[in-house]
Amino acid sequence: MTALTASSPGDEHLIALWLHGRSVHTQRAYASDLRRFRIVTGKSLVDVTLEDLHSFALSLDRLAPATQYRILSAVKSLLAFGHRIGMLPADAGRVLRLPAVRNRLAERILSEPELHRILSLEPNPRNRAMLNLLYSAGIRVSELCELAWRDLQPNGDAGQITIFGKGGKTRSVRLPAAVWQQLCGLRDGNTRLQDPVFRSRKNKYGGGLRPLAVFRMVRKAAARANVDLPVSPHWFRHSHASHALDHGAPIHLVQATLGHASITTTGRYLHARPQESSGDYLAVP
């Protein structure tokens, strides 16, 4: 590996700066992607060329396009960041083309009958409250697992939750009265404000649920409702956005509820399941 120049504190320092402030899950995924890149190239980041990037991209050809896209996006972002802050002399990844990835969002949106069946057939009160919260608030599974009782506040005849979400952004989401009552019904007299709303039954210290436990619960709920799809907690977030827009919710309100940084992200749901087509205007024999 090429020795680091005197003007560069080193690859590890640059990567640490780039990862700073991201979630633990994101840091873990990106660190793995960058480790693969550095092993394949065998170079310090200051010496990486466009040819190195092309060779690395070819080494990923057996991976799914979405995985290739994620890995190369991480590398491009790191190199651009390094150049922007002056730690890299050039942005070698600026002209690197990312692989085309098919948009499968429409496949991850449950129909309203499917979703209502999943919710109504869940017999466990805690699990039903989780499912209803995932759908009605459109929150991420990590946000659900980190929710504490101090994050719940009354609001009119119902209540709201305050979420410290992706990118370190805080947002508050008003809940339907029925969901608020379900959550309040889970609290007992010994509950402290700092306690997690959804506690793990396997953790003797009363810690919160892990995302994997919620994932397994969602899969069981979908199977119980005869929904033969690989449903995950994030499908409830997709369904929230799609169904809310279908029922006339303003796009800026959906954006604020979900915590999207850009309204363009929210706009994807308008195109995932269109309500009309120019084909509707054709005379088809």
N, C-alpha and C positions, 0 to 999 in steps of 0.2 A: 504494500500500500504506500502511496506517495506520502512523504512527510508533510505535515501541516506547515503552512507558511507562518512566519512570525506575526503577520497581521491578522491571522485567524485564530481565535481561541479554541477552535476545534469543532468537529462534527457534533459531538455529544452536546456541547453548549448551544449550538445553533438549533438542534432538534428540541432541546429543552425549552428554549425561548419560543419556538414555533408551537409547541404543545401546551404552553402555559395557558391556564384558564379553561381548557377543554375538559369535558367530563372524563371520569376515570375510564369508562367504557371506550370512549373515543380515543383516548390516549393509548390504551392497550392495543386497539385495532391498528392505529396508525404506526405505532412503534414496531409492530410485527411486520407491516408492509415495508417500512423503511429498512428494517433488518434484512429482509429478503433482497431489497435493492442494493444495499451496500455489499452484501455477500457476492452477488452476481457481478457487480461492476468491479469490486476489489479496489476502488479508488476513494480518495477523500472527496468530499463534495465540491471542494474548490477546483478539482481537476476534471469533473464530469463534463463530457461533451454531448452534443446531440447524437453522435454516432453511438455513444454508450447507452443513451436512452432508447434508441431504436433497437439495439441488441437486447436490452432488457425487456422491451415490449414483446419481442419475438419469443423470449423465454417463457412468456406467460400464455402462449397460444393454447395450452391444454386446459386452461381455466375458463370458467364461464365468462361471457362478455361483461356482465355486471361486476364480477370480481376484478377483471382486468381494468375496467374503468375506475373502480375505487382505488386500486393500488397506484395506477398511473396518475390519477388526480391528486393523490396524497404527495407523490414525488414532485409533480409540477408545482403544487402549492408551496412545498418546502423550499424549492429552488427559487421561486419568485419572491418568497418572503426573505430568504437569505440575501438576494440581490437588492431588494428594496431597503434593507437596513444596513447595507454596505459590507456584509460579511462574505459575499461571493462577488467576484469580479464581473460576472455575467449571468444572465438567466438562461441557462442552457435548455430549459424545458418550455420556453415561451412558444415555440412553433411546433412542439410535439402535438400530433393529432391524437385525440382520444378515440377509442373504438366506439362505434355506434351501439347503443343499447336500446333494446325494445322496451317501450313503456308498458308495463303490466299493471298499472294502477287500477284499471277497470276490473281486473280479475280479483282484486283484493277488497272490493266493496260488496258487502252483504246486502241482499234485498231487505226491505223492511219486514216482510213476513218471516224471513229466516232469522233476522236479528231479534224480533219480538218473541219468536219461539225459543230461542236460546235464553233470553232473559226470563221468560215466564216459567220455564221448566226447571230452573235452578232451585233445588229445595233448601240449600243452606243459606241462612239469612246473611252471613258475612260475605259469602261468595256472590250472592245476588246483589248486594250493595256494591261490591267491586265491579261487577259487570255493568250495572246501571251507571256507575260513576265513569267508567271507561267510555261508555257511549254518550251519556248526556253532557259530559264536560270535555270530551275529546282529548283527554290527557294521555301522555305517554306512560308506559308501564313503569319507567324509572320514577316519574313524578308521582304515580300512585303509591309506589313502595316507600317513598321518602315523606309522604304526607303524615304530619303530626297533628294532634288535636288543637294545638295553638294556631294551626293554619285554617281552621274552620271558624267563620264568623256569621252571626245572624244577619239577614238582609231582608227586611220587610216580613212577609209571611213565610219566608223560606230562609235560605242562607247562601253563603258563598265560600269558596276555597281560594287561598292564596298559594301560588305555586312559584317555586324558584326553579325555572326551567332551563332549557338548552341555551347555551351561550351566556349563562349567568343573568338571564332576564327574568324579572318578577312580573307575574300577571295575576289578576283576580278574575275568577269565573263564577258567575251566579248559577245556582243549581235549581232545578225544578223542585217544588215543595215535596213531592213524593220521595225523591232521592235524598233530600236533606233529612227527612224523617227517618229513612232507612239508616243513614249514617249515625244520626243521634241515638238511634236504638241500639247501637253497638257499644255505647259508652256506659261504663258502670261507675259506682261511687268511688272506686279506688284509682280511677284513671287520672294521670297527671297530664298537664298541658304538653310536656315534651314527649309523651309516649306516642308511638306510631298508631295511626288509626287502624291499620291492618297488621295485627301481630302474628308472628309465626308460632304455631303450636308446638313446633319442634325445638324452639329456642327457649331454654329454661329461664333466660334472663329477660324474656319478653321483647326481644328485638323484632324489627319489622320483617315482612315477607321479602323474599328475594324475587327478582323478575322471573327466574326459572319456575318457581312455584306458581306464579300467576299464569305463566304460559301453560303449564300442565292443567291447571284448573280450567282455563279457557278451552283447551282441546277436549276435555271431558264434557264440558257444557255443550260444545258444538256437536259432539258425538251423541249426546243424550237427545238433542233436538233433531237428529238425523240430517245434519248439515255435513255432507261428505266433501269437505274442503279443508285444506291445511290452515285453519283459522288461527291467528295469533292475536295477542292483545292489540297490536297496532291496527288490525282490521277494523276495530271499533272506532278508532280515530278517523280512518278513511271514511267509514260509513257515516259518522257524525257529520263530516264536512259535506259529503255528497247529499245526504238526506236533508240537511239544513238548507242548502242551496236550492234543492228541488222544491222545498216548501216556501221559498221566497225570502229566506234570510239574506240581508245585505252582505255582499262579499267582504266588506271591511269589518263587519261584526264577526264573521267566521274567522277571518284572519286574526283578529284580536283574541278571540276565544282560544284558538289553537296555538297562538304565539308564533305565527310565521313571521319571519323577518321581512319578507317581500310578499306583496299581494299577488305576484306572478306565481308563487308557489301555491297559494290558495286557488288561483285561477285554473290550475290543472284539473280540479274537480268539476269545473264547468264543462270540460271537454271529455272527461272520462266516460260519462254516460249521457250523451246529448239527448235532449227532449224533442228535437226536430232535425230534419235533414232536408237538403235541397231535393232529395229524391221524393219527398212528400208531395212535391209540386209536379211530378211527372205522371203521365198516364201510362200505367203498366198493364199490358194485356193479361 
